[in-house]
Amino acid sequence: MVIILLLLLLHFFSMNGGEDELALSVTKDTASAHALAALLKRPFRPGQLFLDAYNKGVNFTLSPPMFLDAVAAASTQVYSANYTHEGFWADHWTYDLDQIESYEAIYPDKLEYAMFDAPKIPFYMSSGTVQPRDFKYVEVNIQGENVIRQYNSVYDDPEKLGQLNDRITKPDGFFELAVIPNEKGSFGTNYTYVYTVAPITKLFLLCVTRFSLLDPSGMGIEMEANKPGWNDAMNGLPGLLGSGMPETCETLRLVRWLMQTFRKFSKRSISIPIELAKFVDDIDHALNTIQDDDFKYWDTVATARESYRFAVRLFFKGEEATLSNDRLVTILSKYEKKLAAGIKKAIDEYSPDGIIMPTYFAHDVIEYEYTPYESYVHQKFVRAKKFKTRVFPLFLEGPVRQLKTIARDDGNAMTAIYDAVLKSGIYDAPLQQYKICESLEGQPIEMGRMMAFTPGWLENESIWLHMSFKYYLELLRGGLYDQFWHAMSTGAPYNMQVETYGRSPLECGSFIVSSAYPDKNLWGTSFLARLSGSTAEFLSMWLIIFAGQQPFKISGANTLELALKPAIPVALFKDDNTVSFKFLGKIDVTYHNPNRYDTWTMIAKRNVLTKPDGSTVTLTGPIILEPYATEVRNLEYDAIDVYY
């Protein structure tokens, strides 16, 4: 249950009439109604709406949640995003599945509706467009040597800019991405409409496009659009035709989730844009006919991707093709096999110990031919004919994402990775914490800005709390509870010496100076150079620690069930052998542990549910079955006592 705090796409809400009537129905007086109606007549975000209403002295008749429900029901979403004209991050898409799994952990019985039958969703158009290879692979001279780099990979498409300028005054913010048939049935360009697809189709499209970005060696996902992945200090890597294994792991994770979902809902097919259908066929043909030539496969699929992007640059036609459930599972099975083979190759050929997956690669072009074109600074564009793969030192992000690909019941494989990390240069033995990377000594300055920093400082071999917390979270998800709590004993700020850490133990810094830093007096000191995502990871840990990874599941009888499976060590239990937390924002859950064991070593004997009127329901065993599971989710109980 990961909580994602990203502002990649801002959502506003807008009412198209009825503001006066709604305002009158939810306020106590005429002045409040007038003030609220004025606020509702312009696009708003919930938090800003509450703040503005408070400042205007609006008196509500409803509680804030009930008011928000009423406003949301009467409004439409407005997408208000702004492309920054710099490029596209290689990893931002990876958090989509985290959000879906968070939803699935509470509403597994509603997943089919949410994916297949919920209101369809549109596409966002930005002016930024990824260049085909013929217009971003350039020959440059570096220190007297002609080398190939990938520069200026994204450009502002003037036709897109024209469309966006035409639409800038539209109130709904959606973009018209599909051409509709004219009266004779052919497709013209005079009339358009907002093209939408089912959420599951969007996920499948995302999966296909990410899978198509396997690098020329068949291992990492290419950084093709000016930006690296999570580690933005690797900002030179895209220019080196870089690729990342973390995104390969996340693509594999998405492929497996889609396969599982289609198998679960085996009677469901999907409709996809006709352009995507051709792209899928092109990839499938390459998978079937090119088995042992990584370069040829890469070149074939990259060409197909460039053709797909050109076809949908301004519009989808609006025509669709249907993919049957069997076909989807077959396609995804091939993707899974290809991705798993790439991960195995990376470990077999480039891992220092044969266990930890390497993180980043660069691809040196060693054979190429010139195209007829030049860049705007007169650099010659080239077409790559052969590559040489170059691997970088280990980064903590590698094993973090690698752990996500291991089956949750394969404790031996997870333990092997954990043990290997402890023996690697990533582990900071003096501080008993985990550095963002091994030593970068001897690496090229071109790889990124981290090379400008002293080792142990910022992204050069420091302890970057956000990634450390991601690692701890994966240990927890993998069921390595003893290892997780051992890591937290030295890696969580609340367990650190305040005098050394340098700030409140309840606050996460950006990074901690590692033992790689020359000045030993600063070892273990935290600095807040930028905002940290550690809090989001910590909240995810908190949820798993107290409620388990997936509290609600569908039973073998196809009914909802609830089983709280905490990972609480005995040290956190009070003297009265209890520990409590708030579940679903309302229900007080108390665990009773008279024998004082770690909770992951025990099975609950009974659950006692308490209603607001004080009446109770006692259920034997660890699982809360229907109708009580749904009643708990509907917040019909004030408390749950779990007895071990």
C-alpha positions, 0 to 999 in steps of 0.5 A: 500500500504505497502512498505516492506524493507526486505532482506530475499531473495536477487535477482541478475540478470545475462546475458547469452550472448549479453553483448557486443551488449547491452553495445554498444547500450546504451553507447556513446563511445567505452570505455564506452561500454567495461567497461559496458560489463565487468560489465554485464558479472557477476551477478549484482544488479541494484544499484551496477551496476549503482554505478560501472558504475559511478565509471568506467566513463560509459557514457549512451545514455539512462536515468537510468530507460530506461537503467534498462529496457533494461538490465532487459529485456535481463537478468534472475533473480538469487536467491542468498540467504543464510540460516543462520543455526539458524531457521525460523522466524514465521512471515516473510511470513506475508509480502507477502500479503502486497506486493500483495495488494500494487500491486493490489492497482495500477494494479487491472486489472492485478491481474489475470494475475499476479497470474495465468498466469505470468511466474511460480516461483521455490522453494528455497531449504535450508539445514535447515529442521524442525524436526518432533516432535519426535526429538525436544520435549525433557525432561530437568531438570530445577531447579530440575523439569523435564519439556518438552521443544522444542529444536534444532528444525531445523537441516542441512540435510546432503542429502540437503547439498550434493545437494547444494554442487553439484549445487554451481557452477551453474550460475542460482541459481535455485534449481532442486526440481522435479524428471521427468519421465524416458522413461518408465514413472516411476519416478527415481532420476537420472534426475531433473529439476527446478519445478515451479508453478503459484504464486497463487499456491505458495500462496495456499501452504503457506496458507495450511502449515501455517493453519496446524500449529494451536497449540494444543489449536486451537488458535495460530500458533506454533513457531516450528522452533527455532524462534519467530515472529516479537518480536525477543526478545521473543526468548525463546518462541519457547522452551516453545512450544510457539505460536502466535495469530498475525500469526493466524490473518495473516493466516486468512487474507491470507485465506480471500484474497485467497477466495476473489480472487478465487470468483473474478476469478470463472472460474480459477482452480489451479494445485498443487503438488501431495504431497500437494494435499494429505496433503490438503486431510488429513487436510480436513479429520481432519476438517470433522471428529474431531470437539471437540477435539483440541489435537486430531485434532492438533496431526492428522494434525501435523502428516500429516504435517510431512509426507508431509515434508518428502515427499518433503524433497529432491524433488517434484515428478513433478506430479500434481493434479487440484483443482477446483474453487469450491473445493478451496472456500470450503476448504478455507471456512473451514479454515476461520471458524476454524481460526475465532473460534480460535481467538474467543476462545482466546478472550473469555478464555484468554483476560483480558477484552473480547475485546483485543486478547491475543498475545502469549501462551506457552504450558506446556506438562503435560502428555507424553511418552518416545520415544526410542531416545535421543538428542546428549546431552542425553536428552530423546525425548518424545511424548506429550499426553496432554497440559496445555495452559499458556498465557502471558501479552498483547503485542501491536502486538496483537491488531495490527494484530487483527485490520487486521481481522475486516471488514473495515466497522465495525467501532464499532468493531475497535473503541472498540479495540482502546478504550480497548487499551487506558484502558490497560497497553499497553497505557503509559498515561504520554507520551500518547504513546503505549508501546510494552507490559504490565508489564512483572513482574513475567514472566519467564526468559525463555520467552526471552531476554527482561526479562534481561532489566529494565522495560521501556528499549528496548523490556521490556515495552518500546515504540517500534516505529516500532510496534507503527507505525504498530498500527497507520497504522492499525487505518488509514487502519480501517478508524479511522481517528480522532483516528489516527491523535490524536495518531500521535499528540503525537506518531510521532517524528516530534510532539515531543520535540527535547530536550526530544526525543534526535535526529532529529524529522525527524528520527525514533529511535528504542525505546523510554524510557517509564514511566515504567523506574525508571529514570524519566529524561529519559522518552520520550528519544529515542535510536537507538539500532538497525535499525528500520522498522518504516520508511516503516510503515510511507511510507505506512501511507503517501500513504494512507493519500494522495492517499487513500488505493486503488486508482485504482479499477475495476468498476461494468462495469469491467473497470478501475477507479481511485478515490483519497480518502485522509485522510488529516486533515484540519490543513495540508492545507496551507493558500491558502486552498491547499495541494499537493503531488507527485502521481506515482512518477510523477504527481503533485496532488493538493487538493483544500479545500476552506471550510476547512474540513477534507478530509475524511468528504467530496466528491470531486466535480471534477477532472481537469487533465493537460497534458504536453502541458497544455491542460486540461480535467475536470471530474465531480464527485470524480471518474476518469473513462476510458480512463482517469484512464489508461492514468493517470496510464500511466503517460500521465498527469503532474497534477491533481487538485481535488476540494472539 
